[in-house]
Amino acid sequence: MVFDGDCGFCKLWIGRWRQMTSDQVDYVPARDPRIQAQFPEIPRERFDGAVHLIETDGQVYAGAEAVVRAMAHAQEPQNHRWALRAYQVSPAFAGAMELGYRVVANHRIFFSRLTRWLWGRHVEQPAHLLVQWFFLRVLGLIYLAAFLSLWTQIGGLIGHDGILPVDRLMAGVRQQYDLHGIGWDRYRLLPTLCWLDSSDAFLGLQCAAGVILAGALILGLAPAPCLVLLWLLYLSLATVGREFLGFQWDSLLLEVGFLAILFAPWRLWTWRPSSSTPPSRLALWLLRLLLFKLMLSSGCVKLSSGDPSWRSLTALSFHYQTQPLPTWIAWYANQWPLWFQKASCVFMFCVELVVPFLIFAPRRPRLLGGALLVSLQILILLTGNYAFFNMLTLALCLLLFDDSALRSILPGAVSGLLVRGPAQSQRPRWHRAATWAVAVIFVPLTLAQVNLSMGGPLAVPRMLELTDEWLLPLRTINGYGLFAVMTTERREIVVEGSNDGVTWLPYEFKYKPGDVNRRPTFVAPHQPRLDWQIWFAALGNYRQNRWFVSFCLRLLQGSPEVLALLERNPFSDHPPRFVRAELYAYSFTESAERRASGGWWRRERVGQYLEPVSQADFRKN
């Protein structure tokens, strides 16, 4: 490849092409004496207007054709030969390529400045070994938090004496599937290891295995196999957890965890980045596309829902006190003036609706987009407890950066310790084939879900629609969008017990608002799932939340596993004879009010959520 060695723009892009083609193509400046000596038949002035590719058979190609033919010699030619095939087959494509090449060649100073503004001083394809190393360890920490959090609650939530017992679910499903003659397909329709055993011990064993595998992933031990098993275990528990594991971050963890299998190295031990294999660029872009879907959908659903509070930019004026589990910082954020709340809402919409498109931009705009997405997630982390949702989103944001960007912010000693020696061998062919097979399904369905969040139809070919329906139980390609309709008032359910039907004593939950003087706290990445479900139950009635009735029955029975989910049980000696639920309106106090009373909340009784019930009432039903 002969190029103009005096042109800064040419030298920039030759560096990238040299990286891609390695030793398959020699790049020689036009003024090199060897060129005139070996190819005297090519006039010197021809090299000033375009690059020339001289093949080993003596054929000479210029301009865009020279570029696409050179790229066909890349180290991974399957990713670049399509351009040469299109150039040879389609005159329209070839003409467009040549026209574009001439425009750039005639305005090299402008495009040189544009290149430096968009990419910086180097346009070589960035490395992501360090990014891969950090991403997998952050994902390991998230899995660790998710399994540990669930392990401490699983008995009370879905154990034998819990609120929604798994053993009863499995017995009922097995009976129904046998009745309708459903055979092996039952394992796809209800993908859980609880088909083998639905005891409390086995539930705990699955959580313990998740903790151990997450630790192995953090240490870099067999990362890809660990990710496969972690995904299977979390899918197993999420399937039988029903309402208690039906949150968007549970689905997001399954989707990220599945794609991470393709992103991770298939090696026994990757204790530092240089002991890994370069991550698949296709898998990297699939994860970036997931981040695009997550963020853009979050913004689109707020507008497409027609909620007036979002359209008037007033949603944040009450969001901080109406969200499920606010932090104490949310109390202070709630005191900010309305103009600041509206400005914050504008910032949020800009980040969710505009910034996601920077994910597909060149390096510098993408780094800016990553910084803005990170800043939004940190602000959400400070004011609300959303389990590991924000950590998971931050992990995806990490993939917008490259090794060079990470090294610039890491201390030199840490960077030198992690990055030492060359990367290991390339990925096997079966891995590339599997990644492409996933991409063929994932990309169109993801784009269709983004369109759906904008209020459009799920426009995909019938075959892909059937594929999506078949994959639905696996929860690996999901739609997202929190707070499409903003809750403007906070309703809290206060559960009370009584021995005589006259004196009622309240049960205190661990984290949700109850005692008005108790300060909101930080609890994420742990998720108190009962507290969360109580918040959702208050948006409707107990008939729409049958699990709540089961919860009250467990209180009447004095289930130790369920009582362990609560902060305070006022009936430590024996269970109460009656249980009821009262509905209260809660709101944050103002600054002067808190100084006077010490209360973080004020509340007012709204009415009765569940009339007094006893065990005899359940026996009647």
Secondary structure, DSSP 8 states (H G I E B T S, - for coil): -EE-TT-HHHHHHHHHHHHHHGGGS--EETT-HHHHHH-TTS-TTHHHHS-EEE-TTS-EEEHHHHHHHHHTTSSSGGGTHHHHHHHHH-HHHHHHHHHHHHHHHHTHHHHHHHHHHHH-S--S----HHHHHHHHHHHHHHHHHHHHHHHTTHHHHHSTTSSS-HHHHHHHHHHHHHHTT--TTHHHHS--GGGT--SHHHHHHHHHHHHHHHHHHHHTBSHHHHHHHHHHHHHHHHHHHGGGG-SHHHHHHHHHHHHHHHHS--SSB-SSGGGS----HHHHHHHHHHHHHHHHHHHHHHHHTT-HHHHTT-THHHHHHHSSSB-HHHHHHTTS-HHHHHHHHHHHHHHHHTGGGGGGS-HHHHHHHHHHHHHHHHHHHHHB--TTHHHHHHHHHHTTS-HHHHHHHS-HHHHHHHS-S-------HHHHHHHHHHHHHHHHHHHHHHHHHTT------HHHHHHHHHHGGG--S----TTSS---SEEEEEEEEESSSSS-EE-EESSSS-STTS-----TTS--HHHHHHHHHTTS-GGG-HHHHHHHHHHHHT-HHHHTTEEE-S-SSS--SEEEEEEEEEEE--HHHHHHH--SEEEEEEEEEEEEE-HHHHHH-
